[in-house]
């Protein structure tokens, strides 16, 4: 039974490198296709149920022998195999979706736009009537093609039977250790505790956008209005396109990080048709070959996204090159998302904004408050998404779930969502749980650095060394273990919400 695991360990790095290259070429605009089916055919052991069974047997043996490193390596490998079995089942559906979206031609008023172009342009559109047209056109397109997206989710449900689990939720909890029912309770508590503060600041932001715009239940705000407010367009003169990239590189240099990590990070910022609107990182090799893809844009939200992806890149670039392949290549995604969010949350610091963007004190305070609003809107949206996605994983992609999706988003955002997004606004493998745990962990990471190194830890070389030491571990520790190690207490999602509310109430 050890033979398939040996093959996986031997070929894992090459498989992930080829997958990352495909993802890079697709997201960077070099190709409209995402040909993953052929890749799975070339690496059949990674998506084979027999390999999963071998990993389960190896994990049981490691636990019997009480070997922590072997346990962790096998846990990570076993989760990867379960994910690859699922992705292998869904490969053709994913290819069909990528092709559908890349070739979409959707009428919007007097134009014909692709789905990606509509979704990228929608939050930046200043005319509310046109925003509504764009959202409706995209939502109708997704509703008409819901069968394609449903095929992807049906594949996720089939994987449980293939791997001998009672259901999909049981499988994911088995391979990740995440108790999603407990996390859903924490998400509900977070929604309750943050409701008043979010509603108040949303009202202010909507009025800044349009004087007569009001949130639900008394108003007629739609999700595209919330998306537009999250860009904080009235502050864009303070976040100019030509200033934000140099600000980040200067800060990294001051803190002791090199923007391209001595050549390990390739920054692809060329303008190119078909390139993804949001930045992303792919890991071809870890830590030596990473690609950060972005389009240079002005504004607070694009700056936050750039900081987030730079956090991913710097984390991966500083993983120990001598670590076993599982610890270099695999990890609890909540941990790496927490590191990325730690960089992004610098926008909550008036001191950072003053120092690196030259903002006056009052403007920096206002910007930090609006960054907290952005973060809270995203947190609340994902708290609602968790409950909905648990239903999706239990009931399958029935059109009846569209109503549950709309109700959840309405409750979280105080705005109406288009039902057509009910299968599009979903990440695979319940990744929503990773984000929620990441934001809880980031709250602990930032508090720990503030306590150890003061409020301006972001320019203290000792803080950078401390964080870099965590980066070096790779996948050695999961989110719960890291939270307990640095703070003495387990993760608590409501604390992430409380921190943002405190900033909003300043």
C-alpha positions in Angstrom: 0.0 0.0 0.0 3.0 2.3 0.3 3.8 2.2 -3.5 1.1 4.8 -4.6 2.2 7.2 -1.8 5.8 7.0 -2.9 4.8 7.8 -6.5 2.7 10.8 -5.2 5.6 12.2 -3.2 8.0 11.7 -6.0 5.9 13.4 -8.6 3.9 15.9 -6.5 6.2 18.9 -7.2 6.0 18.3 -11.0 2.2 18.0 -10.9 1.7 21.2 -8.9 4.2 23.0 -11.2 2.3 22.0 -14.3 -1.1 22.9 -12.7 0.2 26.3 -11.6 1.6 26.9 -15.1 -1.9 26.2 -16.6 -3.5 28.4 -14.1 -1.0 31.2 -14.8 -1.5 31.1 -18.6 -5.3 31.1 -18.2 -5.5 33.9 -15.6 -2.7 36.0 -17.2 -4.6 36.1 -20.5 -2.4 33.9 -22.6 -5.0 31.3 -23.3 -8.8 31.1 -22.9 -8.7 27.4 -22.1 -7.8 25.6 -18.9 -6.9 22.0 -20.1 -6.7 20.2 -16.7 -8.2 16.9 -18.0 -5.0 16.0 -19.8 -3.0 16.9 -16.7 -5.0 14.5 -14.5 -4.5 11.8 -17.1 -0.7 12.3 -16.9 -0.7 12.0 -13.1 -3.4 9.3 -12.4 -2.2 8.3 -9.0 -3.0 11.8 -7.6 -6.8 11.3 -8.3 -7.1 7.6 -7.5 -9.2 6.3 -4.7 -6.6 3.6 -4.0 -4.0 6.3 -3.3 -6.5 7.9 -0.8 -6.9 4.5 0.9 -3.1 4.1 1.1 -2.8 7.6 2.7 -5.5 6.7 5.2 -3.6 3.5 6.2 -0.3 5.4 6.4 -1.9 8.1 8.7 -3.3 5.4 11.0 0.2 3.9 11.3 1.9 7.2 12.0 -0.6 8.0 14.7 0.0 4.5 16.3 3.7 5.3 16.3 3.1 8.9 17.6 5.3 10.5 15.0 4.2 14.1 14.7 6.1 15.0 11.5 4.9 11.9 9.7 1.3 12.5 10.9 1.4 16.1 9.6 3.0 15.2 6.2 0.5 12.4 5.7 -2.5 14.6 6.8 -1.5 17.2 4.2 -1.0 14.5 1.5 -4.3 12.8 2.3 -6.2 16.1 2.0 -4.5 16.9 -1.3 -5.5 13.5 -2.7 -9.1 13.9 -1.7 -9.2 17.3 -3.4 -7.5 15.9 -6.5 -10.0 13.1 -6.7 -12.8 15.7 -6.6 -11.1 18.0 -9.1 -10.4 15.0 -11.4 -14.1 14.2 -11.4 -14.9 17.8 -12.1 -12.2 18.4 -14.6 -14.4 18.4 -17.7 -17.0 20.6 -16.0 -14.3 23.1 -15.0 -13.0 23.1 -18.6 -16.5 23.7 -19.9 -17.0 26.6 -17.5 -13.7 28.2 -18.3 -14.5 28.0 -22.0 -18.0 29.3 -21.5 -16.8 32.3 -19.6 -13.9 33.1 -21.9 -16.1 33.0 -24.9 -19.2 34.7 -23.4 -20.7 37.6 -25.3 -23.4 39.2 -23.2 -25.5 42.2 -24.4 -25.4 45.1 -22.0 -27.2 48.2 -23.3 -25.3 49.2 -26.4 -22.3 46.8 -25.9 -21.5 43.2 -25.9 -19.2 42.1 -23.1 -17.7 38.9 -21.7 -18.7 37.8 -18.2 -15.3 38.5 -16.8 -15.3 42.1 -18.2 -18.8 42.7 -16.8 -17.8 41.5 -13.3 -14.6 43.5 -13.4 -16.2 46.7 -14.6 -19.4 46.5 -12.5 -18.0 47.9 -9.2 -16.2 50.7 -11.0 -19.2 51.8 -12.9 -20.4 55.2 -11.5 -23.8 55.2 -13.2 -26.2 53.2 -11.0 -28.6 52.5 -13.9 -25.8 51.0 -15.9 -24.6 49.0 -12.9 -28.0 47.5 -12.6 -28.0 46.6 -16.3 -24.6 44.9 -16.0 -25.6 43.0 -12.8 -28.8 41.8 -14.4 -27.1 40.8 -17.6 -24.5 38.8 -15.8 -27.0 37.2 -13.4 -29.3 36.2 -16.2 -26.4 34.7 -18.1 -25.4 32.7 -15.1 -29.0 31.6 -14.4 -29.4 30.4 -18.0 -26.1 28.4 -17.7 -26.7 27.2 -14.2 -26.5 23.6 -15.5 -22.8 24.0 -16.3 -22.0 25.3 -12.8 -24.3 22.6 -11.3 -22.2 19.9 -13.0 -19.2 21.1 -11.1 -21.0 20.9 -7.8 -22.5 17.5 -8.6 -18.9 16.2 -9.1 -18.1 17.4 -5.6 -20.9 15.3 -4.1 -19.9 12.2 -6.0 -16.4 12.2 -4.5 -17.8 11.2 -1.1 -19.1 8.0 -2.4 -15.9 7.4 -4.4 -13.8 7.7 -1.2 -16.1 5.8 1.1 -17.5 8.7 3.1 -21.1 9.0 4.3 -21.5 12.4 2.7 -19.4 15.4 1.4 -19.4 17.3 4.6 -18.2 14.3 6.5 -15.4 13.8 4.0 -14.2 17.4 4.2 -14.2 17.4 8.0 -12.3 14.1 8.0 -9.5 15.4 5.7 -9.3 18.9 7.1 -10.2 18.6 10.7 -12.5 21.6 10.4 -15.8 21.3 12.3 -18.0 23.3 9.9 -21.1 23.1 12.1 -19.2 24.7 15.0 -17.8 27.3 12.6 -21.3 28.0 11.3 -22.4 28.8 14.8 -19.5 31.3 15.2 -20.4 32.8 11.8 -24.0 33.3 13.0 -22.7 35.0 16.2 -20.4 37.2 14.2 -23.3 38.3 12.0 -25.4 39.2 15.0 -22.6 41.1 16.8 -21.6 43.2 13.8 -25.0 44.0 12.4 -25.6 47.4 13.9 -22.1 48.8 13.1 -22.1 47.5 9.6 -25.6 48.9 8.9 -24.7 52.3 10.2 -21.5 52.6 8.1 -23.2 51.1 5.0 -25.8 53.9 5.2 -23.1 56.5 5.3 -21.3 54.9 2.4 -24.4 54.5 0.3 -25.2 58.2 0.8 -21.7 59.1 -0.3 -22.3 57.2 -3.4 -25.8 58.6 -4.1 -27.6 60.9 -1.7 -31.0 59.1 -2.0 -29.6 55.5 -1.9 -30.8 53.5 1.2 -30.1 50.0 2.5 -32.7 47.3 2.9 -35.2 46.8 4.3 -36.4 50.4 3.8 -34.4 51.2 0.7 -33.7 49.5 -2.6 -29.9 48.9 -2.4 -28.6 46.0 -4.5 -25.4 44.1 -4.1 -23.8 46.1 -7.0 -24.3 49.2 -4.8 -22.4 47.6 -1.9 -19.7 46.6 -4.4 -19.4 50.2 -5.6 -19.2 51.6 -2.0 -16.5 49.1 -1.2 -14.3 50.7 -3.8 -14.7 54.0 -1.8 -14.6 56.1 -5.0 -14.6 59.4 -3.1 -11.2 58.6 -1.7 -9.6 57.5 -5.0 -7.6 60.8 -5.4 -5.6 59.7 -2.3 -4.9 56.2 -3.8 -3.6 57.0 -7.3 -2.4 54.3 -9.6 1.0 55.8 -9.9 1.5 55.9 -6.1 0.3 52.6 -4.7 2.8 50.2 -6.3 5.8 52.3 -5.2 4.3 52.7 -1.7 4.1 48.9 -1.3 7.7 48.3 -2.6 9.1 51.0 -0.4 7.3 49.6 2.7 8.6 46.1 1.9 12.1 47.5 1.6 11.9 49.4 4.9 10.6 46.3 6.7 13.3 44.1 5.3 11.5 42.2 2.5 12.6 42.4 -1.1 9.6 43.0 -3.5 10.7 40.1 -5.7 12.4 38.1 -3.0 15.7 38.2 -4.7 14.3 36.8 -7.9 11.9 34.2 -6.5 8.8 36.3 -7.2 8.1 37.3 -10.8 5.7 40.3 -10.9 3.6 40.2 -14.1 2.0 43.6 -14.3 1.9 43.9 -18.1 -1.4 45.0 -19.6 -2.8 42.1 -21.6 -6.3 41.3 -23.0 -8.1 38.6 -21.1 -6.0 39.1 -18.0 -7.8 38.6 -14.7 -9.0 41.8 -13.1 -8.0 40.8 -9.6 -4.4 39.9 -8.7 -3.4 36.4 -7.9 -0.3 34.3 -7.1 0.6 30.9 -8.6 3.4 28.7 -7.1 5.3 27.0 -9.9 8.0 25.9 -7.5 8.2 26.7 -3.8 10.1 28.7 -2.8 12.0 29.5 -6.0 9.5 30.2 -8.7 6.4 32.3 -7.9 4.3 34.5 -10.1 2.3 37.5 -8.9 -0.1 38.6 -11.6 -1.8 42.0 -11.4 -3.1 44.9 -13.3 -1.9 48.2 -11.8 -5.0 50.1 -10.7 -5.7 53.1 -8.4 -8.0 52.9 -5.5 -8.1 51.5 -2.0 -9.7 48.1 -2.8 -7.1 47.3 -5.5 -4.3 48.3 -3.1 -5.7 45.9 -0.5 -5.9 43.1 -3.1 -2.3 43.8 -4.1 -1.1 43.8 -0.5 -3.0 40.5 0.0 -1.4 38.8 -2.9 2.1 40.1 -2.0 1.5 38.5 1.4 0.9 35.2 -0.3 4.0 35.6 -2.5 6.3 36.6 0.4 5.1 33.8 2.5 5.8 31.2 -0.2 9.1 32.8 -1.1 10.4 32.3 2.5 9.3 28.7 3.0 12.3 26.5 4.0 13.8 25.1 0.8 15.0 22.0 2.6 11.6 21.1 4.1 9.9 17.9 2.9 7.8 18.4 -0.3 4.5 18.2 1.6 5.5 21.0 4.0 6.8 23.1 1.2 3.9 22.6 -1.2 0.9 21.9 1.0 -0.6 23.7 4.0 -3.7 24.5 5.9 -5.0 27.2 3.5 -6.3 29.2 6.5 -2.7 29.8 7.5 -1.5 31.2 4.2 -4.7 33.2 3.8 -4.1 34.7 7.3 -0.5 35.7 6.3 -1.9 37.4 3.2 -4.6 39.1 5.1 -2.0 40.4 7.6 -0.5 42.4 4.8 -3.9 43.5 3.5 -5.0 44.7 7.0 -2.2 47.4 6.9 -4.9 49.6 5.4 -6.5 49.6 8.9 -3.4 51.4 10.2 -3.5 55.2 9.9 0.2 55.3 10.6 1.0 53.1 7.6 -1.3 55.2 5.4 0.4 58.4 6.5 3.9 57.1 6.1 3.7 55.3 2.8 0.9 57.2 1.0 1.5 60.6 2.5 -2.1 61.0 3.7 -3.0 63.8 6.2 -3.9 62.5 9.7 -7.7 63.1 9.2 -7.7 61.5 5.8 -5.7 58.5 7.1 -8.3 58.0 9.9 -11.2 58.1 7.4 -9.4 55.7 5.0 -8.7 53.2 7.9 -12.3 53.4 8.9 -13.5 52.7 5.3 -11.0 49.8 5.0 -12.6 48.3 8.1 -16.0 48.7 6.4 -14.6 46.9 3.3 -13.3 44.1 5.5 -16.5 43.8 7.5 -18.7 43.6 4.4 -16.5 40.7 3.1 -16.6 39.0 6.5 -20.3 39.2 6.8 -20.8 38.1 3.2 -18.7 35.0 3.9 -20.4 34.3 7.2 -23.7 34.1 5.2 -22.1 32.0 2.5 -20.9 29.3 4.9 -24.5 28.4 5.9 -25.6 28.5 2.3 -22.7 26.4 1.1 -23.3 23.8 3.8 -26.9 23.5 2.4 -25.5 23.3 -1.2 -23.1 20.5 -0.1 -26.0 18.6 1.6 -28.8 19.1 -1.0 -26.9 19.5 -4.2 -27.2 22.3 -6.8 -31.0 22.5 -7.0 -32.5 25.8 -8.4 -34.5 25.9 -5.2 -31.3 26.9 -3.3 -31.2 30.2 -5.2 -33.7 31.6 -2.8 -31.7 30.6 0.2 -28.6 32.2 -1.3 -30.5 35.5 -1.9 -31.9 35.5 1.6 -28.5 35.0 3.2 -26.8 37.7 1.2 -29.7 40.1 1.9 -29.3 39.5 5.6 -25.5 39.9 5.5 -25.3 42.9 3.2 -28.7 44.7 3.6 -28.8 44.6 -0.2 -30.6 42.5 -2.8 -28.5 39.9 -4.7 -29.3 38.4 -8.1 -30.4 34.8 -7.8 -28.3 33.8 -10.9 -25.1 34.0 -8.8 -26.1 31.2 -6.5 -23.8 28.6 -8.1 -21.1 31.1 -9.4 -20.5 32.7 -6.0 -19.1 29.5 -4.5 -15.5 28.3 -4.1 -14.6 24.6 -4.3 -14.0 22.4 -1.3 -15.8 24.7 1.2 -13.0 27.2 0.9 -15.3 29.7 2.6 -14.4 28.0 5.8 -10.7 28.6 5.2 -11.3 32.3 4.7 -13.3 32.6 7.9 -10.6 30.8 10.0 -7.9 32.9 8.3 -9.5 36.1 9.4 -9.8 34.8 12.9 -6.1 33.8 12.8 -5.0 37.1 11.3 -6.6 38.9 14.2 -4.4 36.9 16.5 -1.3 37.4 14.4 -1.7 41.2 14.3 -2.5 41.4 18.0 0.6 39.3 18.8 2.9 41.5 16.7 1.4 44.7 18.2 1.9 43.3 21.7 5.5 42.3 21.0 6.6 45.1 18.7 4.2 48.0 19.1 1.6 49.5 16.8 4.1 50.2 14.0 5.3 46.6 13.9 5.1 46.9 10.1 8.4 48.8 10.1 10.2 46.9 12.9 12.8 44.5 11.6 12.3 42.2 14.6 8.6 41.8 13.7 9.6 40.9 10.2 12.0 38.3 11.5 9.4 36.9 13.7 6.9 36.6 10.9 9.5 35.3 8.5 10.2 32.5 11.0 6.5 31.5 10.7 6.7 31.7 7.0 9.7 29.3 7.0 7.6 26.5 8.5 5.4 26.0 5.4 2.6 23.6 6.2 4.0 22.4 9.6 1.2 23.9 11.7 -2.5 24.3 11.1 -4.5 27.4 12.0 -5.8 26.2 15.3 -2.3 25.1 16.4 -0.8 28.4 15.3 -3.4 30.5 17.1 -2.9 28.6 20.3 0.9 28.8 20.0 1.0 32.6 19.6 -1.9 33.6 21.8 -2.6 30.7 24.2 -6.2 30.4 23.0 -8.0 28.8 20.1 -9.5 30.6 17.1 -12.6 32.8 17.7 -14.2 34.2 14.6 -16.4 36.8 16.5 -13.1 38.5 17.6 -12.3 39.3 14.0 -15.7 41.1 13.7 -15.3 42.9 17.0 -11.9 44.3 16.0 -13.4 45.8 12.8 -16.4 47.2 14.7 -14.0 48.9 17.2 -12.3 50.7 14.3 -15.6 51.7 12.8 -16.7 53.1 16.2 -13.6 55.3 16.6 
